[in-house]
Amino acid sequence: MTIVCSSSFTLNSERGTPCHLMRAIAKFVPVIYINPPHSYYRWRKVKEQVKNAINETSMRVVTPILPTTFRFLPRRLRRRLVTFLVMPQVYRQIIENLAEPVILWSYLGELTPILYYRLKPALLCYHRLDDYAILLPKERHLEKIIENKADLLFVVSPTLQQQYAEQGQKALLLPNGVDVQHFAQALLPDVSVPEELVKLPSPRIGFVGTVDPAWVDTDLLLQIAQSRPNWSVIVIGPLNNWSPPKSSPPNCYFLGARPYQTVPFYLKGLDVCLIPFKDNAITNAASPLKLYEYLAAGRAVVSSPIPDLTHFLSVTWLARTKEEFVKAIEDAIKVSDDTEEQRRRLSVVTQHSWEQRAKTALLTLQQILSSSK
């Protein structure tokens, strides 16, 4: 078996699911990961990230290179032109040494339709990560094409699964997971907390990830900091479409993005980790990586209601309002340093590793292939 992954995400450990899942699957079967097309200038900037993302794996990566991304052209014309230009170079790189059967595993990849016709895969799988009808409405046409051709649909949340059920389609639940070994470094006694975190007063309440107001309740973050001036409320991650107001509480610290390799060290320095998501269609369809990563680092977690939280109610705190968040954080602080509680969180989330997700996906593929013989 060979998995050919057509992705809209450039392979990068910072960006989540496609990279982590495909790296895990590559431990069991050959994987060829096809990046979206890049201009030569853009590729020079990201190729080191791709190299780091596949370190110590047998996964092959194919990156179509173009002189420009043709952003000046209308979307459909650009897509046709890009496909016409890149498919020969992609096909040449993947056609040799393909172990049968070939499985085409697609995210929202623009090369998927033509790869489907050229490769004639035994199965086409579509792995839906978000509600793209809301997030990327202009890509809905491409998504419908992939869905209609797919033999198998995987989704990360029950909400997306229900959407397909209402359309008379069956989708299998494959939530996000975690690199347990990487994040459990936060529990090692010889791992040091970064100095910039050490100098901030305890208790340290943190959010790690992109702050985007479509997802994150930024007002809630600021209100928590304002209501407890003796806490350090720390944000580690980029700010997208949002900037902290000048009136932000002085105990609210925005450190910016930090490399994926160092995130466990920062998590070790946090007493409580937050998932202060808004209650909307985007978050209700999501499977946040940070939930799994927080728990693998042994951190106490306080979260808004999200679908994945139902699996972890025994090791997390649920909150909706500012008052509930503050009360839950106070309770979490009391046991944040309890080593038994930290081990319990790690033990629970270990069942949700990327390796387990890969085994689930491959078992499903094998069963479908066997039943079709």
ROMAR-295432 format. One record per residue (C-alpha): residue in one letter; x, y, z. Coordinates in Angstrom, 2 decimals. Layout:
BEGIN
<drenza aa="A" X="X" Y="Y" Z="Z"/>
...
END
This chain:
BEGIN
<drenza aa="M" X="0.00" Y="0.00" Z="0.00"/>
<drenza aa="T" X="1.09" Y="3.57" Z="-0.74"/>
<drenza aa="I" X="-0.63" Y="6.65" Z="0.62"/>
<drenza aa="V" X="-0.45" Y="9.64" Z="-1.72"/>
<drenza aa="C" X="-1.51" Y="12.70" Z="0.26"/>
<drenza aa="S" X="-2.82" Y="15.72" Z="-1.65"/>
<drenza aa="S" X="-2.80" Y="18.66" Z="0.73"/>
<drenza aa="S" X="-3.65" Y="22.34" Z="0.89"/>
<drenza aa="F" X="-1.13" Y="22.65" Z="3.74"/>
<drenza aa="T" X="2.59" Y="22.90" Z="3.18"/>
<drenza aa="L" X="4.14" Y="20.18" Z="5.30"/>
<drenza aa="N" X="5.08" Y="21.91" Z="8.52"/>
<drenza aa="S" X="4.94" Y="20.62" Z="12.09"/>
<drenza aa="E" X="3.70" Y="24.04" Z="13.19"/>
<drenza aa="R" X="0.52" Y="23.68" Z="11.17"/>
<drenza aa="G" X="-0.91" Y="20.52" Z="12.55"/>
<drenza aa="T" X="-3.01" Y="17.62" Z="11.41"/>
<drenza aa="P" X="-1.81" Y="16.70" Z="7.88"/>
<drenza aa="C" X="1.83" Y="16.74" Z="8.93"/>
<drenza aa="H" X="1.36" Y="14.83" Z="12.18"/>
<drenza aa="L" X="-1.03" Y="12.21" Z="10.83"/>
<drenza aa="M" X="0.96" Y="11.51" Z="7.67"/>
<drenza aa="R" X="4.20" Y="11.21" Z="9.65"/>
<drenza aa="A" X="2.47" Y="8.66" Z="11.90"/>
<drenza aa="I" X="1.06" Y="6.70" Z="8.95"/>
<drenza aa="A" X="4.53" Y="6.70" Z="7.35"/>
<drenza aa="K" X="5.74" Y="4.53" Z="10.24"/>
<drenza aa="F" X="3.57" Y="1.72" Z="8.86"/>
<drenza aa="V" X="3.24" Y="2.23" Z="5.09"/>
<drenza aa="P" X="4.97" Y="4.40" Z="2.45"/>
<drenza aa="V" X="3.59" Y="7.96" Z="2.24"/>
<drenza aa="I" X="4.12" Y="10.54" Z="-0.50"/>
<drenza aa="Y" X="3.06" Y="14.00" Z="0.67"/>
<drenza aa="I" X="2.26" Y="16.50" Z="-2.09"/>
<drenza aa="N" X="2.55" Y="20.11" Z="-1.04"/>
<drenza aa="P" X="0.41" Y="22.77" Z="-2.75"/>
<drenza aa="P" X="2.26" Y="24.55" Z="-5.58"/>
<drenza aa="H" X="4.87" Y="27.12" Z="-4.51"/>
<drenza aa="S" X="6.65" Y="29.91" Z="-6.29"/>
<drenza aa="Y" X="10.41" Y="29.46" Z="-6.28"/>
<drenza aa="Y" X="10.79" Y="32.44" Z="-3.92"/>
<drenza aa="R" X="8.24" Y="31.04" Z="-1.47"/>
<drenza aa="W" X="9.78" Y="27.57" Z="-1.59"/>
<drenza aa="R" X="13.20" Y="28.95" Z="-0.63"/>
<drenza aa="K" X="11.61" Y="30.36" Z="2.54"/>
<drenza aa="V" X="9.79" Y="27.20" Z="3.68"/>
<drenza aa="K" X="11.92" Y="24.27" Z="2.48"/>
<drenza aa="E" X="13.86" Y="24.11" Z="5.76"/>
<drenza aa="Q" X="10.57" Y="23.83" Z="7.67"/>
<drenza aa="V" X="9.56" Y="20.93" Z="5.42"/>
<drenza aa="K" X="12.92" Y="19.24" Z="5.97"/>
<drenza aa="N" X="12.52" Y="19.52" Z="9.74"/>
<drenza aa="A" X="8.95" Y="18.21" Z="9.58"/>
<drenza aa="I" X="9.99" Y="14.94" Z="7.93"/>
<drenza aa="N" X="13.07" Y="14.39" Z="10.06"/>
<drenza aa="E" X="13.48" Y="10.72" Z="11.01"/>
<drenza aa="T" X="10.58" Y="9.54" Z="8.83"/>
<drenza aa="S" X="10.47" Y="7.65" Z="5.54"/>
<drenza aa="M" X="7.88" Y="10.01" Z="4.08"/>
<drenza aa="R" X="8.62" Y="11.45" Z="0.65"/>
<drenza aa="V" X="7.63" Y="15.05" Z="-0.06"/>
<drenza aa="V" X="6.84" Y="16.44" Z="-3.51"/>
<drenza aa="T" X="6.66" Y="20.20" Z="-3.96"/>
<drenza aa="P" X="5.53" Y="21.62" Z="-7.33"/>
<drenza aa="I" X="7.61" Y="24.72" Z="-8.13"/>
<drenza aa="L" X="6.34" Y="27.55" Z="-10.31"/>
<drenza aa="P" X="7.90" Y="30.88" Z="-11.34"/>
<drenza aa="T" X="4.92" Y="32.64" Z="-9.76"/>
<drenza aa="T" X="1.62" Y="31.70" Z="-8.07"/>
<drenza aa="F" X="-0.46" Y="33.59" Z="-10.69"/>
<drenza aa="R" X="-2.43" Y="35.45" Z="-8.00"/>
<drenza aa="F" X="-3.34" Y="38.09" Z="-10.58"/>
<drenza aa="L" X="-5.58" Y="35.59" Z="-12.44"/>
<drenza aa="P" X="-9.18" Y="34.68" Z="-11.56"/>
<drenza aa="R" X="-9.36" Y="31.73" Z="-9.16"/>
<drenza aa="R" X="-10.68" Y="29.06" Z="-11.56"/>
<drenza aa="L" X="-8.39" Y="30.09" Z="-14.42"/>
<drenza aa="R" X="-5.43" Y="30.15" Z="-12.05"/>
<drenza aa="R" X="-6.28" Y="26.69" Z="-10.75"/>
<drenza aa="R" X="-6.50" Y="25.24" Z="-14.27"/>
<drenza aa="L" X="-3.24" Y="26.85" Z="-15.31"/>
<drenza aa="V" X="-1.40" Y="25.75" Z="-12.17"/>
<drenza aa="T" X="-2.72" Y="22.21" Z="-12.54"/>
<drenza aa="F" X="-1.63" Y="22.08" Z="-16.17"/>
<drenza aa="L" X="1.87" Y="23.30" Z="-15.32"/>
<drenza aa="V" X="2.55" Y="21.27" Z="-12.18"/>
<drenza aa="M" X="0.97" Y="17.91" Z="-12.89"/>
<drenza aa="P" X="3.73" Y="16.66" Z="-15.22"/>
<drenza aa="Q" X="6.44" Y="17.32" Z="-12.62"/>
<drenza aa="V" X="4.32" Y="15.87" Z="-9.82"/>
<drenza aa="Y" X="3.39" Y="12.76" Z="-11.78"/>
<drenza aa="R" X="7.01" Y="12.08" Z="-12.75"/>
<drenza aa="Q" X="8.09" Y="12.20" Z="-9.10"/>
<drenza aa="I" X="5.41" Y="9.90" Z="-7.70"/>
<drenza aa="I" X="4.68" Y="7.34" Z="-10.39"/>
<drenza aa="E" X="7.80" Y="5.22" Z="-9.81"/>
<drenza aa="N" X="7.94" Y="2.59" Z="-7.07"/>
<drenza aa="L" X="4.30" Y="2.95" Z="-6.03"/>
<drenza aa="A" X="3.37" Y="-0.10" Z="-3.98"/>
<drenza aa="E" X="-0.16" Y="-1.25" Z="-4.81"/>
<drenza aa="P" X="-2.83" Y="-0.54" Z="-3.81"/>
<drenza aa="V" X="-2.53" Y="3.25" Z="-4.10"/>
<drenza aa="I" X="-4.68" Y="5.28" Z="-1.70"/>
<drenza aa="L" X="-5.23" Y="8.93" Z="-2.53"/>
<drenza aa="W" X="-5.68" Y="10.73" Z="0.80"/>
<drenza aa="S" X="-6.94" Y="14.25" Z="0.26"/>
<drenza aa="Y" X="-7.29" Y="17.37" Z="2.31"/>
<drenza aa="L" X="-8.64" Y="20.40" Z="0.48"/>
<drenza aa="G" X="-5.96" Y="19.94" Z="-2.19"/>
<drenza aa="E" X="-6.36" Y="21.63" Z="-5.55"/>
<drenza aa="L" X="-4.42" Y="18.84" Z="-7.27"/>
<drenza aa="T" X="-6.76" Y="16.10" Z="-6.01"/>
<drenza aa="P" X="-9.18" Y="15.93" Z="-8.99"/>
<drenza aa="I" X="-6.44" Y="15.54" Z="-11.59"/>
<drenza aa="L" X="-4.45" Y="13.13" Z="-9.38"/>
<drenza aa="Y" X="-7.60" Y="11.05" Z="-9.07"/>
<drenza aa="Y" X="-7.87" Y="10.69" Z="-12.84"/>
<drenza aa="R" X="-4.15" Y="10.11" Z="-13.40"/>
<drenza aa="L" X="-3.45" Y="7.67" Z="-10.56"/>
<drenza aa="K" X="-6.75" Y="5.77" Z="-10.63"/>
<drenza aa="P" X="-6.39" Y="4.98" Z="-6.91"/>
<drenza aa="A" X="-7.97" Y="1.99" Z="-5.24"/>
<drenza aa="L" X="-9.57" Y="4.44" Z="-2.80"/>
<drenza aa="L" X="-9.97" Y="8.20" Z="-2.50"/>
<drenza aa="C" X="-10.28" Y="9.40" Z="1.10"/>
<drenza aa="Y" X="-11.24" Y="12.94" Z="2.05"/>
<drenza aa="H" X="-10.22" Y="14.08" Z="5.53"/>
<drenza aa="R" X="-12.25" Y="17.14" Z="6.50"/>
<drenza aa="L" X="-10.63" Y="19.23" Z="9.23"/>
<drenza aa="D" X="-13.01" Y="22.18" Z="9.56"/>
<drenza aa="D" X="-16.32" Y="23.54" Z="8.36"/>
<drenza aa="Y" X="-14.92" Y="25.01" Z="5.16"/>
<drenza aa="A" X="-18.35" Y="26.14" Z="4.00"/>
<drenza aa="I" X="-17.96" Y="28.83" Z="6.68"/>
<drenza aa="L" X="-14.20" Y="29.24" Z="6.85"/>
<drenza aa="L" X="-13.41" Y="29.09" Z="3.11"/>
<drenza aa="P" X="-16.67" Y="29.51" Z="1.19"/>
<drenza aa="K" X="-14.80" Y="30.17" Z="-2.08"/>
<drenza aa="E" X="-13.31" Y="26.67" Z="-1.84"/>
<drenza aa="R" X="-16.67" Y="24.96" Z="-1.40"/>
<drenza aa="H" X="-16.85" Y="24.09" Z="-5.12"/>
<drenza aa="L" X="-13.52" Y="22.24" Z="-4.93"/>
<drenza aa="E" X="-14.59" Y="20.50" Z="-1.74"/>
<drenza aa="K" X="-17.82" Y="19.27" Z="-3.36"/>
<drenza aa="I" X="-15.83" Y="17.80" Z="-6.25"/>
<drenza aa="I" X="-13.60" Y="15.89" Z="-3.83"/>
<drenza aa="E" X="-16.53" Y="14.76" Z="-1.67"/>
<drenza aa="N" X="-18.46" Y="13.44" Z="-4.67"/>
<drenza aa="K" X="-15.51" Y="11.35" Z="-5.84"/>
<drenza aa="A" X="-14.46" Y="10.14" Z="-2.37"/>
<drenza aa="D" X="-14.91" Y="6.48" Z="-1.43"/>
<drenza aa="L" X="-14.37" Y="7.30" Z="2.23"/>
<drenza aa="L" X="-14.97" Y="10.41" Z="4.33"/>
<drenza aa="F" X="-13.09" Y="11.11" Z="7.55"/>
<drenza aa="V" X="-14.01" Y="14.03" Z="9.81"/>
<drenza aa="V" X="-12.45" Y="15.46" Z="12.98"/>
<drenza aa="S" X="-15.65" Y="16.26" Z="14.87"/>
<drenza aa="P" X="-19.16" Y="14.87" Z="15.49"/>
<drenza aa="T" X="-20.60" Y="18.12" Z="14.10"/>
<drenza aa="L" X="-19.06" Y="17.48" Z="10.68"/>
<drenza aa="Q" X="-20.14" Y="13.85" Z="10.90"/>
<drenza aa="Q" X="-23.72" Y="14.96" Z="11.53"/>
<drenza aa="Q" X="-23.59" Y="17.34" Z="8.56"/>
<drenza aa="Y" X="-22.81" Y="14.44" Z="6.25"/>
<drenza aa="A" X="-25.46" Y="12.24" Z="7.90"/>
<drenza aa="E" X="-28.08" Y="14.89" Z="7.16"/>
<drenza aa="Q" X="-27.02" Y="14.69" Z="3.49"/>
<drenza aa="G" X="-27.33" Y="10.90" Z="3.52"/>
<drenza aa="Q" X="-23.56" Y="10.34" Z="3.56"/>
<drenza aa="K" X="-21.55" Y="8.30" Z="6.03"/>
<drenza aa="A" X="-18.42" Y="9.86" Z="7.53"/>
<drenza aa="L" X="-16.05" Y="8.21" Z="10.00"/>
<drenza aa="L" X="-14.83" Y="10.11" Z="13.03"/>
<drenza aa="L" X="-11.05" Y="10.58" Z="13.12"/>
<drenza aa="P" X="-10.29" Y="13.37" Z="15.60"/>
<drenza aa="N" X="-6.94" Y="15.04" Z="16.03"/>
<drenza aa="G" X="-4.24" Y="13.52" Z="18.20"/>
<drenza aa="V" X="-0.91" Y="14.33" Z="19.80"/>
<drenza aa="D" X="2.77" Y="13.52" Z="19.67"/>
<drenza aa="V" X="2.81" Y="12.21" Z="23.24"/>
<drenza aa="Q" X="6.57" Y="11.81" Z="23.50"/>
<drenza aa="H" X="7.21" Y="15.37" Z="22.32"/>
<drenza aa="F" X="4.83" Y="17.11" Z="24.71"/>
<drenza aa="A" X="5.50" Y="14.82" Z="27.68"/>
<drenza aa="Q" X="8.93" Y="16.45" Z="27.80"/>
<drenza aa="A" X="7.19" Y="19.05" Z="29.97"/>
<drenza aa="L" X="7.08" Y="16.44" Z="32.76"/>
<drenza aa="L" X="10.79" Y="15.67" Z="32.73"/>
<drenza aa="P" X="12.63" Y="17.03" Z="35.78"/>
<drenza aa="D" X="15.70" Y="18.12" Z="33.82"/>
<drenza aa="V" X="13.73" Y="20.23" Z="31.31"/>
<drenza aa="S" X="14.09" Y="23.97" Z="31.96"/>
<drenza aa="V" X="11.36" Y="26.59" Z="31.63"/>
<drenza aa="P" X="12.38" Y="29.46" Z="29.30"/>
<drenza aa="E" X="13.74" Y="32.47" Z="31.17"/>
<drenza aa="E" X="11.18" Y="34.88" Z="29.73"/>
<drenza aa="L" X="8.47" Y="32.79" Z="31.39"/>
<drenza aa="V" X="10.30" Y="32.23" Z="34.67"/>
<drenza aa="K" X="10.48" Y="35.96" Z="35.33"/>
<drenza aa="L" X="6.69" Y="36.36" Z="35.11"/>
<drenza aa="P" X="4.82" Y="36.05" Z="38.43"/>
<drenza aa="S" X="2.95" Y="32.87" Z="39.33"/>
<drenza aa="P" X="0.36" Y="31.57" Z="38.95"/>
<drenza aa="R" X="0.77" Y="31.59" Z="35.17"/>
<drenza aa="I" X="-2.38" Y="31.08" Z="33.14"/>
<drenza aa="G" X="-1.66" Y="30.40" Z="29.48"/>
<drenza aa="F" X="-3.11" Y="30.11" Z="26.03"/>
<drenza aa="V" X="-0.87" Y="28.52" Z="23.38"/>
<drenza aa="G" X="-1.90" Y="28.89" Z="19.76"/>
<drenza aa="T" X="-3.05" Y="31.40" Z="17.16"/>
<drenza aa="V" X="-5.26" Y="34.15" Z="18.54"/>
<drenza aa="D" X="-7.92" Y="34.64" Z="15.89"/>
<drenza aa="P" X="-11.15" Y="36.39" Z="16.93"/>
<drenza aa="A" X="-13.15" Y="34.01" Z="14.73"/>
<drenza aa="W" X="-12.17" Y="31.28" Z="17.20"/>
<drenza aa="V" X="-10.82" Y="32.80" Z="20.40"/>
<drenza aa="D" X="-12.87" Y="34.91" Z="22.80"/>
<drenza aa="T" X="-10.29" Y="37.68" Z="23.20"/>
<drenza aa="D" X="-12.58" Y="39.72" Z="25.44"/>
<drenza aa="L" X="-12.81" Y="36.76" Z="27.81"/>
<drenza aa="L" X="-9.01" Y="36.48" Z="27.98"/>
<drenza aa="L" X="-8.70" Y="40.14" Z="28.92"/>
<drenza aa="Q" X="-11.55" Y="39.91" Z="31.43"/>
<drenza aa="I" X="-9.89" Y="36.98" Z="33.19"/>
<drenza aa="A" X="-6.66" Y="38.96" Z="33.51"/>
<drenza aa="Q" X="-8.51" Y="42.02" Z="34.74"/>
<drenza aa="S" X="-10.48" Y="40.11" Z="37.36"/>
<drenza aa="R" X="-7.36" Y="38.56" Z="38.91"/>
<drenza aa="P" X="-4.47" Y="41.07" Z="38.77"/>
<drenza aa="N" X="-2.23" Y="38.68" Z="40.76"/>
<drenza aa="W" X="-2.33" Y="36.14" Z="37.91"/>
<drenza aa="S" X="-0.09" Y="36.30" Z="34.84"/>
<drenza aa="V" X="-2.25" Y="35.64" Z="31.79"/>
<drenza aa="I" X="0.15" Y="34.65" Z="29.03"/>
<drenza aa="V" X="-0.50" Y="34.21" Z="25.29"/>
<drenza aa="I" X="2.08" Y="32.23" Z="23.32"/>
<drenza aa="G" X="1.32" Y="32.35" Z="19.61"/>
<drenza aa="P" X="0.71" Y="34.67" Z="16.67"/>
<drenza aa="L" X="-2.08" Y="37.24" Z="16.59"/>
<drenza aa="N" X="-4.30" Y="36.97" Z="13.51"/>
<drenza aa="N" X="-6.70" Y="39.79" Z="12.62"/>
<drenza aa="W" X="-6.48" Y="41.12" Z="16.18"/>
<drenza aa="S" X="-4.27" Y="43.36" Z="18.28"/>
<drenza aa="P" X="-4.42" Y="43.82" Z="22.06"/>
<drenza aa="P" X="-6.16" Y="47.08" Z="22.96"/>
<drenza aa="K" X="-4.12" Y="49.77" Z="24.72"/>
<drenza aa="S" X="-6.36" Y="49.22" Z="27.74"/>
<drenza aa="S" X="-5.21" Y="45.60" Z="28.13"/>
<drenza aa="P" X="-4.50" Y="44.68" Z="31.78"/>
<drenza aa="P" X="-0.80" Y="44.95" Z="32.70"/>
<drenza aa="N" X="-0.78" Y="41.31" Z="33.82"/>
<drenza aa="C" X="-1.64" Y="40.12" Z="30.29"/>
<drenza aa="Y" X="1.49" Y="39.16" Z="28.34"/>
<drenza aa="F" X="1.69" Y="38.48" Z="24.61"/>
<drenza aa="L" X="4.92" Y="36.63" Z="23.87"/>
<drenza aa="G" X="4.30" Y="35.87" Z="20.20"/>
<drenza aa="A" X="4.93" Y="32.61" Z="18.35"/>
<drenza aa="R" X="7.55" Y="30.14" Z="19.55"/>
<drenza aa="P" X="9.00" Y="27.17" Z="17.61"/>
<drenza aa="Y" X="7.09" Y="23.89" Z="17.86"/>
<drenza aa="Q" X="10.19" Y="22.18" Z="19.25"/>
<drenza aa="T" X="10.18" Y="24.50" Z="22.28"/>
<drenza aa="V" X="6.45" Y="24.49" Z="23.09"/>
<drenza aa="P" X="6.73" Y="21.72" Z="25.75"/>
<drenza aa="F" X="9.28" Y="23.85" Z="27.62"/>
<drenza aa="Y" X="6.84" Y="26.77" Z="27.70"/>
<drenza aa="L" X="3.97" Y="24.51" Z="28.74"/>
<drenza aa="K" X="6.03" Y="23.32" Z="31.69"/>
<drenza aa="G" X="6.08" Y="26.90" Z="32.96"/>
<drenza aa="L" X="2.28" Y="27.30" Z="32.88"/>
<drenza aa="D" X="0.10" Y="26.36" Z="35.85"/>
<drenza aa="V" X="-3.21" Y="26.28" Z="33.94"/>
<drenza aa="C" X="-3.86" Y="26.20" Z="30.18"/>
<drenza aa="L" X="-6.94" Y="27.70" Z="28.55"/>
<drenza aa="I" X="-9.13" Y="27.02" Z="25.54"/>
<drenza aa="P" X="-11.37" Y="30.12" Z="25.60"/>
<drenza aa="F" X="-13.20" Y="29.44" Z="22.36"/>
<drenza aa="K" X="-16.29" Y="31.27" Z="21.20"/>
<drenza aa="D" X="-19.51" Y="29.31" Z="20.83"/>
<drenza aa="N" X="-20.06" Y="29.36" Z="17.07"/>
<drenza aa="A" X="-20.29" Y="27.07" Z="14.05"/>
<drenza aa="I" X="-16.52" Y="27.21" Z="13.43"/>
<drenza aa="T" X="-15.49" Y="26.05" Z="16.90"/>
<drenza aa="N" X="-18.32" Y="23.50" Z="17.16"/>
<drenza aa="A" X="-16.87" Y="21.72" Z="14.11"/>
<drenza aa="A" X="-13.28" Y="21.81" Z="15.35"/>
<drenza aa="S" X="-10.94" Y="19.35" Z="17.06"/>
<drenza aa="P" X="-8.35" Y="21.59" Z="18.75"/>
<drenza aa="L" X="-4.82" Y="20.23" Z="18.77"/>
<drenza aa="K" X="-4.03" Y="22.31" Z="21.83"/>
<drenza aa="L" X="-6.38" Y="20.25" Z="24.04"/>
<drenza aa="Y" X="-4.38" Y="17.08" Z="23.38"/>
<drenza aa="E" X="-1.06" Y="18.89" Z="23.63"/>
<drenza aa="Y" X="-1.89" Y="20.56" Z="26.94"/>
<drenza aa="L" X="-2.87" Y="17.21" Z="28.47"/>
<drenza aa="A" X="0.16" Y="15.38" Z="27.10"/>
<drenza aa="A" X="2.26" Y="18.01" Z="28.87"/>
<drenza aa="G" X="0.39" Y="17.20" Z="32.09"/>
<drenza aa="R" X="-1.17" Y="20.65" Z="32.30"/>
<drenza aa="A" X="-4.43" Y="21.48" Z="34.05"/>
<drenza aa="V" X="-6.91" Y="22.57" Z="31.37"/>
<drenza aa="V" X="-9.93" Y="24.88" Z="31.55"/>
<drenza aa="S" X="-11.94" Y="24.96" Z="28.34"/>
<drenza aa="S" X="-15.08" Y="26.25" Z="26.72"/>
<drenza aa="P" X="-17.49" Y="23.50" Z="25.61"/>
<drenza aa="I" X="-15.98" Y="21.84" Z="22.53"/>
<drenza aa="P" X="-16.84" Y="18.43" Z="21.02"/>
<drenza aa="D" X="-13.53" Y="16.77" Z="21.96"/>
<drenza aa="L" X="-13.90" Y="17.76" Z="25.61"/>
<drenza aa="T" X="-16.42" Y="14.95" Z="26.18"/>
<drenza aa="H" X="-13.54" Y="12.44" Z="26.08"/>
<drenza aa="F" X="-11.61" Y="14.32" Z="28.76"/>
<drenza aa="L" X="-14.15" Y="15.54" Z="31.30"/>
<drenza aa="S" X="-12.40" Y="13.52" Z="34.01"/>
<drenza aa="V" X="-9.18" Y="15.52" Z="33.57"/>
<drenza aa="T" X="-10.39" Y="18.97" Z="32.50"/>
<drenza aa="W" X="-12.58" Y="21.82" Z="33.75"/>
<drenza aa="L" X="-15.50" Y="23.07" Z="31.70"/>
<drenza aa="A" X="-16.48" Y="26.75" Z="31.75"/>
<drenza aa="R" X="-18.68" Y="29.08" Z="29.71"/>
<drenza aa="T" X="-18.77" Y="32.51" Z="31.35"/>
<drenza aa="K" X="-16.02" Y="34.69" Z="32.79"/>
<drenza aa="E" X="-17.15" Y="33.80" Z="36.30"/>
<drenza aa="E" X="-17.06" Y="30.07" Z="35.53"/>
<drenza aa="F" X="-13.61" Y="30.38" Z="33.97"/>
<drenza aa="V" X="-12.21" Y="32.24" Z="36.98"/>
<drenza aa="K" X="-13.69" Y="29.72" Z="39.42"/>
<drenza aa="A" X="-12.44" Y="26.75" Z="37.36"/>
<drenza aa="I" X="-8.95" Y="28.26" Z="37.08"/>
<drenza aa="E" X="-8.85" Y="28.74" Z="40.85"/>
<drenza aa="D" X="-9.76" Y="25.07" Z="41.33"/>
<drenza aa="A" X="-7.23" Y="23.96" Z="38.71"/>
<drenza aa="I" X="-4.41" Y="25.96" Z="40.31"/>
<drenza aa="K" X="-4.82" Y="23.96" Z="43.52"/>
<drenza aa="V" X="-3.80" Y="20.73" Z="41.78"/>
<drenza aa="S" X="-1.68" Y="22.09" Z="38.94"/>
<drenza aa="D" X="1.57" Y="20.82" Z="40.52"/>
<drenza aa="D" X="0.17" Y="17.50" Z="41.72"/>
<drenza aa="T" X="2.38" Y="14.89" Z="40.02"/>
<drenza aa="E" X="-0.28" Y="12.18" Z="40.26"/>
<drenza aa="E" X="-2.81" Y="14.43" Z="38.51"/>
<drenza aa="Q" X="-0.24" Y="15.29" Z="35.85"/>
<drenza aa="R" X="0.41" Y="11.60" Z="35.19"/>
<drenza aa="R" X="-3.32" Y="10.93" Z="35.05"/>
<drenza aa="R" X="-3.80" Y="13.57" Z="32.36"/>
<drenza aa="L" X="-0.94" Y="12.09" Z="30.37"/>
<drenza aa="S" X="-2.31" Y="8.57" Z="30.79"/>
<drenza aa="V" X="-5.75" Y="9.55" Z="29.49"/>
<drenza aa="V" X="-4.47" Y="11.40" Z="26.41"/>
<drenza aa="T" X="-1.91" Y="8.71" Z="25.51"/>
<drenza aa="Q" X="-4.79" Y="6.71" Z="24.05"/>
<drenza aa="H" X="-5.21" Y="9.55" Z="21.52"/>
<drenza aa="S" X="-1.71" Y="9.58" Z="20.04"/>
<drenza aa="W" X="-1.12" Y="10.15" Z="16.34"/>
<drenza aa="E" X="0.08" Y="6.55" Z="16.11"/>
<drenza aa="Q" X="-3.30" Y="5.37" Z="17.38"/>
<drenza aa="R" X="-5.06" Y="7.60" Z="14.85"/>
<drenza aa="A" X="-2.85" Y="6.18" Z="12.08"/>
<drenza aa="K" X="-3.64" Y="2.60" Z="13.10"/>
<drenza aa="T" X="-7.37" Y="3.37" Z="13.13"/>
<drenza aa="A" X="-7.20" Y="4.90" Z="9.65"/>
<drenza aa="L" X="-5.12" Y="2.07" Z="8.18"/>
<drenza aa="L" X="-7.34" Y="-0.62" Z="9.71"/>
<drenza aa="T" X="-10.37" Y="1.05" Z="8.11"/>
<drenza aa="L" X="-8.63" Y="1.18" Z="4.73"/>
<drenza aa="Q" X="-7.65" Y="-2.48" Z="4.95"/>
<drenza aa="Q" X="-11.18" Y="-3.52" Z="5.83"/>
<drenza aa="I" X="-12.67" Y="-1.60" Z="2.91"/>
<drenza aa="L" X="-10.08" Y="-2.97" Z="0.49"/>
<drenza aa="S" X="-10.70" Y="-6.53" Z="1.71"/>
<drenza aa="S" X="-14.47" Y="-6.21" Z="1.40"/>
<drenza aa="S" X="-14.18" Y="-4.95" Z="-2.17"/>
<drenza aa="K" X="-12.23" Y="-7.99" Z="-3.41"/>
END
